[in-house]
Amino acid sequence: MNISIKEKNSFKEMNFIKFWLVSSLFFITFPVSLVFCFLYLGSLRTKHLIMALIDDILQTILIIILLLSAIIYFLINYLSMYFS
């Protein structure tokens, strides 16, 4: 009987400030922090950390794109009143 147990990602359950501190320290000391995480936390928790960081980066990029597109849309809409 093969039972697949899905591991819970504890990094996704962190509050905003704690995850911000962890991700900032990870990116500031990137090559060393990756080795340290792998040795100290193990491969599974390092994988969870990397996945949480990738999710965070993708969400940030999506929010920036949406905000920039909204600003550009409203600027074009506002400036078109003066040129028509």
C-alpha positions in Angstrom: 0.0 0.0 0.0 1.6 3.2 -1.2 0.4 6.3 0.8 1.7 9.6 -0.4 2.0 12.1 2.5 2.2 15.7 1.4 4.7 17.6 3.5 3.5 20.9 4.9 5.6 24.0 3.9 6.2 25.9 7.1 7.7 28.8 5.2 4.4 29.6 3.6 2.8 29.8 7.0 5.1 32.4 8.4 3.9 35.9 9.1 4.9 38.8 6.8 7.7 40.3 8.9 9.3 36.9 9.7 9.3 35.8 6.1 10.6 39.2 5.0 13.5 38.9 7.3 14.3 35.3 6.3 14.1 36.1 2.6 16.1 39.3 3.0 18.9 37.4 4.8 18.7 34.6 2.2 19.1 37.0 -0.8 21.8 39.2 0.9 24.0 36.2 1.6 22.9 34.1 -1.3 25.6 31.6 -2.1 26.5 31.0 1.5 22.9 30.9 2.7 22.0 28.2 0.2 24.8 26.0 1.4 24.0 26.7 5.0 20.3 26.0 4.5 21.1 22.7 2.8 23.5 21.6 5.5 21.5 22.9 8.5 17.8 22.4 7.4 18.2 19.5 5.0 17.2 19.1 1.4 13.4 19.0 2.0 13.2 22.2 4.0 15.6 23.9 1.7 13.3 23.0 -1.2 10.4 24.4 0.7 12.3 27.6 1.3 13.2 28.0 -2.3 9.6 27.3 -3.4 8.3 29.9 -1.0 10.8 32.4 -2.2 9.9 31.7 -5.9 6.2 32.1 -5.0 6.9 35.4 -3.3 8.9 36.7 -6.2 6.3 35.7 -8.8 3.5 37.4 -6.7 5.7 40.5 -6.4 6.3 40.6 -10.2 2.6 40.1 -10.9 1.6 43.0 -8.5 4.2 45.3 -10.1 3.0 44.5 -13.6 -0.7 45.1 -12.6 0.1 48.4 -10.9 2.3 49.6 -13.8 -0.4 48.7 -16.3 -3.1 50.5 -14.3 -0.9 53.6 -14.0 -0.1 53.6 -17.7 -3.8 53.1 -18.6 -4.9 56.0 -16.4 -2.1 58.2 -17.7 -3.0 57.5 -21.3 -6.6 58.1 -20.5 -5.9 61.3 -18.7 -3.5 62.7 -21.3 -5.8 61.8 -24.2 -8.3 64.4 -23.0 -5.7 67.2 -23.8 -4.7 65.9 -27.2 -8.1 65.1 -28.7 
